[in-house]
Amino acid sequence: MAIAKAERLMNLALCLLGTRRPLTKRELRTSIEAYMEAGSDESFNRMFERDKDDLRELGLVIDTVENLDGDIGYRAKHDNNRLPPIALDAEEATALGLAARVWQQARLAGAASGALQKLHAAGGMPQQDGGAEGAEPAIPHSTLEPHIPAREAAFEPLMLACRDRRPVVFDYRKSNAVRAERRQVEPWTLECWRGHWYLAGFDTGRQAERVFRLSRITGAVRSRAAAFTAPVPDQVKVREAVERWAGESASRTALIRLRAGSGYPLRARAVQVRELPDGWEELEIPYGHGLDAWLVEFGPDVIVLEPAELRAEVVDRLRAVAKG
């Protein structure tokens, strides 16, 4: 199985930082597993040059040295790659902690946690309130405890494709489709919305902006060495694009009954709210694709009044949950 680019870059960086003398391309090819899999010298050279440029773009200082035999060697000296002291305030530390939790199901979860621990050990993270002197440093915490899973296999290759501005190809199955279709996309950005990851980009087959839910991508995501054909917008609003696709607008609404003091996300989206004398409230909310699944999450605190098809969908989902 092909080794992910992120892992390949990490291995190359470790080799260049860990060596006491410059290493030639030949030595690097026999030391890094991903390079061993290269089918030819030409393929390896292209891969190595791209990786070297990427590491330099990320800030790694790589020295090029010619030895007495005329061979070119590469090395990243520790003295040239030392970071200045890092001091974070409480807000910055909390933001890093929240970002690290995005990777809780991804392969880099251990690396993210380890990086935060090293910042603690170096004194770059503020001491948590109530922490005992000499105690093991804790990951920054917050009153918010986010749950942003990244379970989909498509997450990492799409994240790298968005960063590198590389077109991708994948098979995608719509919610109402039996079979998946091949899609060619120029990826712009990833965003989590209502517990699901979405990709926004330009679908070259349909010549239009599209949003894809990662859980509906089947098979592997393959990147292509080609330039984007459409300009990337200055600001990509994934949530708004998903809402447009879902048909959530004030022109189409649903009427629900909500228990007072509960369902604040629903109340925040309400077009109209009317208090009832029995401890309930009537809300008019935007109605679109996926609303039934969202309403089920609030359990007995929500009663759907209309439309009838939405009420039936919610009842069916609740019955399925009860049987399970």
C-alpha positions as CSV (number, residue, x, y, z in Angstrom):
1,M,0.0,0.0,0.0
2,A,1.3,3.5,-0.9
3,I,2.7,5.4,2.0
4,A,1.0,8.8,2.7
5,K,2.8,11.9,1.8
6,A,2.7,13.3,5.3
7,E,4.5,10.2,6.6
8,R,7.0,10.4,3.8
9,L,7.9,14.0,4.6
10,M,8.2,13.2,8.2
11,N,10.7,10.3,7.5
12,L,12.7,12.5,5.2
13,A,12.9,15.3,7.8
14,L,14.0,12.9,10.5
15,C,16.7,11.5,8.3
16,L,18.1,14.9,7.4
17,L,18.0,16.1,11.0
18,G,19.4,12.9,12.5
19,T,22.5,12.4,10.3
20,R,25.9,13.6,11.3
21,R,27.0,14.0,7.6
22,P,25.3,14.9,4.4
23,L,23.4,12.0,2.8
24,T,23.2,11.4,-0.9
25,K,20.1,10.7,-2.8
26,R,21.2,7.1,-3.1
27,E,21.5,6.8,0.6
28,L,18.1,8.4,1.3
29,R,16.4,6.1,-1.2
30,T,17.7,3.1,0.6
31,S,16.8,4.5,4.0
32,I,13.2,5.6,3.5
33,E,10.6,3.0,2.8
34,A,8.4,5.2,0.5
35,Y,11.4,5.9,-1.7
36,M,12.2,2.2,-2.0
37,E,8.7,1.7,-3.5
38,A,9.5,4.2,-6.4
39,G,9.3,2.3,-9.7
40,S,12.3,4.0,-11.3
41,D,15.1,6.5,-10.7
42,E,13.1,9.2,-12.6
43,S,10.1,8.6,-10.4
44,F,12.2,8.7,-7.2
45,N,14.0,11.9,-8.3
46,R,10.7,13.7,-9.0
47,M,9.3,12.6,-5.6
48,F,12.5,13.6,-3.7
49,E,12.7,17.0,-5.3
50,R,9.0,17.7,-4.5
51,D,9.5,16.5,-0.9
52,K,12.6,18.6,-0.5
53,D,10.9,21.7,-1.8
54,D,7.9,21.1,0.5
55,L,10.1,20.7,3.6
56,R,11.9,24.0,2.8
57,E,8.5,25.7,2.3
58,L,7.5,24.5,5.7
59,G,10.6,26.1,7.2
60,L,13.2,23.3,7.3
61,V,16.7,24.6,6.4
62,I,18.3,22.0,4.2
63,D,22.0,22.4,3.3
64,T,23.3,21.1,0.0
65,V,27.0,19.9,0.2
66,E,29.3,18.6,-2.5
67,N,31.8,16.0,-1.3
68,L,35.3,15.3,-2.7
69,D,33.9,12.7,-5.1
70,G,31.5,15.3,-6.6
71,D,28.4,13.7,-5.1
72,I,25.7,16.0,-3.7
73,G,24.6,15.4,-0.1
74,Y,21.8,16.8,2.0
75,R,21.6,17.6,5.7
76,A,19.4,19.7,8.1
77,K,21.6,20.9,10.9
78,H,20.1,21.3,14.3
79,D,21.6,24.7,14.8
80,N,19.9,26.0,11.7
81,N,16.6,24.5,12.6
82,R,16.1,25.6,16.2
83,L,12.8,27.3,17.1
84,P,12.9,30.4,19.3
85,P,11.4,30.1,22.7
86,I,7.6,29.7,22.5
87,A,5.4,31.3,25.1
88,L,1.6,30.9,24.7
89,D,-1.1,32.7,26.7
90,A,-4.1,30.8,28.0
91,E,-6.3,31.5,25.0
92,E,-3.6,30.3,22.5
93,A,-2.9,27.2,24.6
94,T,-6.6,26.4,24.7
95,A,-6.9,26.9,20.9
96,L,-4.1,24.4,20.3
97,G,-5.7,21.9,22.6
98,L,-9.0,22.2,20.7
99,A,-7.2,21.8,17.4
100,A,-5.4,18.7,18.6
101,R,-8.7,17.0,19.4
102,V,-9.7,17.2,15.8
103,W,-7.1,14.5,15.2
104,Q,-8.5,12.2,17.9
105,Q,-9.3,9.4,15.4
106,A,-6.7,10.3,12.9
107,R,-3.2,8.9,12.5
108,L,-1.5,12.1,13.8
109,A,-3.4,12.0,17.1
110,G,-0.3,10.7,18.9
111,A,2.0,13.3,17.3
112,A,-0.4,16.1,18.2
113,S,-0.6,15.0,21.8
114,G,3.2,14.6,22.0
115,A,3.8,18.1,20.5
116,L,1.6,19.6,23.2
117,Q,3.4,17.7,25.9
118,K,6.8,18.9,24.6
119,L,5.5,22.5,24.7
120,H,4.5,21.9,28.3
121,A,8.0,20.5,29.2
122,A,9.7,23.5,27.5
123,G,7.6,25.9,29.5
124,G,5.7,27.2,26.5
125,M,2.3,26.4,27.8
126,P,0.7,28.2,30.8
127,Q,0.3,26.1,34.0
128,Q,-3.2,24.9,34.5
129,D,-5.0,26.2,37.6
130,G,-4.7,23.9,40.5
131,G,-1.8,21.9,39.0
132,A,0.6,20.6,41.6
133,E,4.3,21.5,41.2
134,G,6.2,18.7,39.5
135,A,3.0,17.0,38.3
136,E,2.8,15.6,34.8
137,P,1.6,18.4,32.5
138,A,-1.9,18.2,31.2
139,I,-3.3,18.9,27.7
140,P,-4.9,22.4,27.8
141,H,-8.5,22.2,28.8
142,S,-11.5,24.4,28.3
143,T,-15.1,24.6,29.4
144,L,-15.9,23.4,25.9
145,E,-15.3,19.7,25.2
146,P,-15.5,19.4,21.4
147,H,-16.3,16.2,19.6
148,I,-14.9,16.6,16.1
149,P,-14.2,13.1,14.8
150,A,-12.1,12.5,11.7
151,R,-12.9,8.8,11.1
152,E,-13.3,8.9,7.3
153,A,-10.3,7.6,5.4
154,A,-10.8,10.4,2.9
155,F,-10.0,13.1,5.5
156,E,-6.2,13.0,5.4
157,P,-5.7,12.8,1.6
158,L,-8.3,15.5,1.0
159,M,-6.7,17.7,3.7
160,L,-3.3,17.4,1.9
161,A,-4.9,18.0,-1.5
162,C,-6.5,21.2,-0.2
163,R,-3.2,22.3,1.2
164,D,-1.2,21.5,-1.9
165,R,-3.9,22.7,-4.4
166,R,-4.0,19.3,-6.2
167,P,-7.1,18.0,-8.0
168,V,-8.5,14.7,-6.7
169,V,-10.6,11.9,-8.1
170,F,-12.9,9.8,-6.0
171,D,-16.2,7.8,-6.2
172,Y,-19.1,9.5,-4.5
173,R,-22.6,8.1,-3.7
174,K,-25.4,10.6,-3.2
175,S,-27.9,10.0,-0.4
176,N,-30.6,8.9,-2.8
177,A,-28.4,7.0,-5.2
178,V,-27.7,3.2,-5.5
179,R,-24.3,3.4,-7.1
180,A,-21.4,5.7,-6.7
181,E,-20.2,8.1,-9.5
182,R,-16.7,9.1,-10.4
183,R,-16.1,12.8,-9.5
184,Q,-13.1,15.0,-10.5
185,V,-12.8,17.8,-8.0
186,E,-10.5,20.8,-7.4
187,P,-10.6,20.8,-3.5
188,W,-10.8,24.1,-1.7
189,T,-11.5,23.5,2.0
190,L,-12.8,21.0,4.6
191,E,-15.2,21.9,7.4
192,C,-17.1,20.0,10.1
193,W,-20.8,20.8,10.3
194,R,-23.3,19.0,12.6
195,G,-20.8,16.2,13.3
196,H,-20.0,15.5,9.6
197,W,-17.0,16.5,7.5
198,Y,-17.7,18.2,4.2
199,L,-15.4,19.1,1.2
200,A,-16.1,22.2,-0.8
201,G,-14.5,22.5,-4.3
202,F,-15.0,22.9,-8.0
203,D,-16.4,19.8,-9.8
204,T,-14.7,19.9,-13.2
205,G,-17.2,17.3,-14.6
206,R,-20.2,19.6,-13.8
207,Q,-18.2,22.8,-14.1
208,A,-19.7,24.1,-10.9
209,E,-19.1,24.5,-7.1
210,R,-20.1,21.5,-5.2
211,V,-20.0,20.2,-1.6
212,F,-19.3,16.6,-0.7
213,R,-19.9,14.8,2.5
214,L,-16.9,12.7,3.3
215,S,-18.8,9.7,4.7
216,R,-20.3,9.2,1.2
217,I,-16.9,8.9,-0.5
218,T,-16.3,5.3,-1.4
219,G,-12.9,3.8,-2.1
220,A,-9.6,5.7,-2.2
221,V,-9.0,9.4,-2.9
222,R,-6.4,9.8,-5.7
223,S,-4.6,13.1,-6.3
224,R,-3.5,14.3,-9.7
225,A,-0.5,16.3,-10.7
226,A,-2.3,19.1,-12.5
227,A,-3.1,22.7,-12.0
228,F,-6.5,24.1,-11.0
229,T,-8.7,25.2,-13.9
230,A,-11.0,27.4,-11.8
231,P,-10.0,30.2,-9.4
232,V,-10.3,29.5,-5.7
233,P,-12.7,31.9,-3.9
234,D,-11.2,34.3,-1.4
235,Q,-13.7,33.0,1.2
236,V,-15.3,29.6,1.0
237,K,-18.4,29.2,3.3
238,V,-19.0,25.4,3.5
239,R,-21.9,25.6,5.9
240,E,-23.8,28.1,3.8
241,A,-23.2,25.9,0.7
242,V,-24.5,22.8,2.6
243,E,-27.5,24.8,3.7
244,R,-28.3,25.9,0.2
245,W,-28.0,22.2,-1.0
246,A,-30.3,21.1,1.9
247,G,-32.9,23.7,0.9
248,E,-32.8,25.4,4.4
249,S,-34.3,28.8,3.8
250,A,-37.1,30.8,5.4
251,S,-39.3,30.1,2.4
252,R,-39.7,26.5,3.5
253,T,-40.3,25.9,7.2
254,A,-41.4,23.3,9.7
255,L,-43.4,23.7,12.9
256,I,-42.2,21.9,16.0
257,R,-43.0,22.0,19.7
258,L,-39.9,22.3,21.9
259,R,-39.7,21.8,25.7
260,A,-38.8,25.1,27.4
261,G,-35.2,25.4,28.5
262,S,-34.0,22.8,25.9
263,G,-32.9,22.6,22.3
264,Y,-30.9,25.9,22.2
265,P,-29.5,25.1,18.7
266,L,-33.0,24.8,17.4
267,R,-34.1,28.0,19.1
268,A,-31.2,29.9,17.6
269,R,-32.3,29.0,14.1
270,A,-36.0,29.6,14.7
271,V,-37.8,32.0,12.4
272,Q,-40.6,32.5,14.9
273,V,-41.1,31.4,18.6
274,R,-44.4,31.3,20.5
275,E,-44.5,30.5,24.2
276,L,-47.2,28.0,25.4
277,P,-48.7,27.8,28.9
278,D,-47.7,24.2,29.5
279,G,-43.9,24.5,29.6
280,W,-43.5,24.1,25.8
281,E,-42.8,26.5,22.9
282,E,-43.8,26.4,19.3
283,L,-41.0,27.1,16.9
284,E,-41.0,27.7,13.1
285,I,-37.6,26.6,11.8
286,P,-36.0,26.2,8.3
287,Y,-36.9,22.9,6.8
288,G,-34.5,21.0,4.5
289,H,-32.7,17.8,3.8
290,G,-31.4,16.1,7.0
291,L,-33.7,17.9,9.4
292,D,-35.3,14.7,10.6
293,A,-32.0,13.2,11.7
294,W,-31.1,16.4,13.6
295,L,-34.5,16.6,15.4
296,V,-34.2,13.0,16.5
297,E,-31.1,14.0,18.5
298,F,-33.2,16.0,20.9
299,G,-35.4,13.0,21.8
300,P,-38.5,13.7,23.9
301,D,-37.8,17.4,24.0
302,V,-39.1,17.8,20.5
303,I,-42.5,17.1,18.9
304,V,-43.0,17.7,15.1
305,L,-46.3,19.2,14.2
306,E,-45.8,19.8,10.5
307,P,-45.2,19.1,7.7
308,A,-46.7,15.6,7.9
309,E,-43.8,14.0,5.9
310,L,-41.2,15.3,8.4
311,R,-43.2,14.1,11.3
312,A,-43.4,10.6,9.7
313,E,-39.6,10.6,9.1
314,V,-38.9,11.5,12.7
315,V,-41.3,8.9,14.0
316,D,-39.7,6.2,11.8
317,R,-36.2,7.1,13.0
318,L,-37.3,7.0,16.7
319,R,-38.9,3.6,16.1
320,A,-35.7,2.3,14.6
321,V,-33.7,3.6,17.6
322,A,-36.2,1.9,20.0
323,K,-35.8,-1.4,18.2
324,G,-32.0,-1.2,18.2
